[in-house]
Amino acid sequence: MEHVFELKNKNVHLEKVNPDNFDDLYDLEVTEPQKNFVASNRYSMAEAYAHLPNGDFVQCFGIYDGEMRKENTCEVF
């Protein structure tokens, strides 16, 4: 089954974490209300890379709204 999602905001996109955007994404902080629901970006990035010794595939992304960074997400496979 194919899942198709249509974004209402066409400016939202993912960018892989790389040397050019790492510092900006690492320094992003969650807002006070988000702290009960989501880990800090620093913790999420460190946790993802902690899986590397297990042979897992890790990729972290920045979530952007146009040119502005909003969040980051890390996926472990």
C-alpha positions in Angstrom: 0.0 0.0 0.0 1.4 3.4 -1.0 1.0 6.3 1.4 0.7 9.7 -0.1 0.7 12.8 2.1 0.1 16.3 0.8 1.8 19.1 2.8 -0.3 22.1 3.3 2.8 24.2 3.7 4.9 23.5 0.6 8.0 25.2 2.2 8.4 22.4 4.8 11.3 20.1 3.9 14.0 17.8 5.4 17.7 18.4 5.1 20.3 15.8 6.2 22.4 17.0 9.1 25.8 17.9 7.6 28.9 20.0 8.6 27.2 23.2 7.3 24.0 22.9 9.4 25.2 20.8 12.4 25.9 23.6 14.8 22.6 25.4 14.1 20.6 22.2 14.6 22.5 21.2 17.7 21.8 24.5 19.3 18.1 24.5 18.6 16.1 24.2 21.9 12.6 22.9 22.4 10.1 25.3 23.9 9.0 24.9 27.5 5.7 23.2 26.6 7.5 20.8 24.3 9.8 19.5 27.0 7.3 17.0 28.4 6.8 15.5 24.9 10.1 15.5 23.1 13.8 15.2 23.9 16.2 18.0 23.2 17.9 18.1 19.8 21.3 17.5 21.5 20.0 14.4 23.2 18.3 13.1 20.1 21.4 13.5 18.0 23.6 11.9 20.6 21.2 9.0 21.1 21.0 8.3 17.4 24.7 8.1 17.0 25.0 5.9 20.1 23.4 3.2 17.9 26.2 3.1 15.4 28.3 0.5 17.3 25.3 -1.9 17.0 25.5 -1.7 13.3 22.4 0.3 13.0 21.9 2.8 10.1 21.5 6.4 11.5 20.5 9.5 9.7 19.5 12.8 11.3 17.6 15.5 9.5 16.7 19.1 10.1 13.1 20.0 9.5 12.9 23.4 7.8 10.0 25.8 7.0 11.5 27.6 4.0 15.0 28.7 5.1 14.2 28.6 8.9 15.1 25.6 11.0 12.3 24.3 13.1 13.2 20.9 14.5 15.5 18.0 14.0 14.7 14.3 13.8 17.0 11.3 13.9 16.1 8.0 12.4 17.7 4.7 13.4 17.3 1.6 11.2 
